[in-house]
Amino acid sequence: ATKHSPLALERLAMIPPNAGKEVLPEEHLTKSIYSGTWTRMRKDEISVTITTRFDTPSSGKFTHPFLNRAITVREAARIQSFPDTFRFVGNKGSQMKQVGNAVPPLLAGAIAEVIMNDIEEDANNEQA
């Protein structure tokens, strides 16, 4: 997990589950332009899009549902539908780019299936 600054940890400790920056005192609000900044993920909701900056609470709704930290590379990979056996290589920043820029494997599989069905249908129509 990312080692957050003492100030970030102080902010995170103020945010209860299912809440976000709306509970922070004014002196803790940042000028972040990202939607969901300083907002906890909700464990029973669909995730926001995973970006390459998911380790930063100020860059979107990437704060763990109840722990005072952003999600990890492995947690982000699970959200993206990567199996736990899939290995990401390189330093943490490189791994974050790999996960954040990836097409989720289950989505890629669904798209590939539709394309294959169209190819097979076209081939069958040409033979008829």
N, C-alpha and C positions, 0 to 999 in steps of 0.2 A: 504494500500500500504506500501511497505517497506520504512523505513526511511533511505535514502541513506546519505552517508557522504558528507560533503561539497565538497570534491575533486570529488566524483562521480557525484554530481549534476553539477559541473563545466564542466566536460567532456560531460555529457548528453546535456547540453545547447549548446555545440558546434556542435552537430550532428543534421543536419536538417532531415526532413522526407525523407524516401527512401535512406538513407545514413548510413554509419557506420564508423568504425575506420579509414578508408582511409582519412577522413577529419580532423582527430585529428593531432595536432602538435606532433612532435617526443617525446617531453617530457611528453606527455599524453598517449603514447602507453604503454601497459602492456605486460607482458610475458605470457599471458594466452594462453593455448594450444587449447582452444575450438574454433571451427569454428563459425563464426557469433558473436564473442565477440564484445561488444560495437557497435552492429548494430541494428538499429530500425527494428521492424517488419513492413511489408508493408501491409496496410489495404486491398489491393485487391489481395494479394497472399495467397497461402496455407501456413499455419504455419509450422515451423520446428517442430520436435518432442518435445513435452513438457516433460521436465525432472524434477527431484525433486529439482533442483536449479534454477527454472525459475524466482526467485526474485532477481537474481544477474546479472547485465548487462555484467559482465566479463565472465559469464559461458555459453554464447550462445546468439542467436538472440531472446532475450526476452524483449527488450526495447520497450515500448509503441510506436506506430507509430508517435505520435506527442507530447505527454506529457513527461516531463523529469523524468521518473520513469520506473521501470520494471513493467510487468503486475502483476495483483493481483491474489489471489487464485480463485476468482470468474471468472475473465477473462480467466484464464487458464482452468478452469472447462468448460466454454462455448466452448472453442476451442476443448476440449476433447469430446464434445457433451453431457455433463451432463446438465439436465434441471436446471433452476434457483431454483427450489423447492428442489433440492437434497441438503441435509445438510451434511457438513463435520464436524467432531468433533475433539476436542483436540486443542492444541496450533497451531500457524501458521506453525511451522516446521512439525508437524504431518499432518496437512491438505495438505501441499505441497507434502509430501510423498504420501498421498492418491491419489492426482490428478496426480502427475508425474509417479507413478507406475501403474496407472489404465489402463486397456484396455478400450478404449472409448466405451461407451454404444452402440452407433450406429454400431460400428464395431463388438462388441460382438453379437449384434442382427443379423447382416448379416451372421456371421459365424454359429450361432445357426440355422438359417434358412436353410443353405446349409446342415448342419449335419442332421437336421430333414428330409429334402427332400431325402437324401441318405438312411436314416433308413426306411422311408416309401417306397422308391423304392425297397429296399432289401426285405421288408416284402411282397410287391406285387409280386415280382419275386418268392419268396418261395411258395406263394399260387397258383401260376399259374402252 
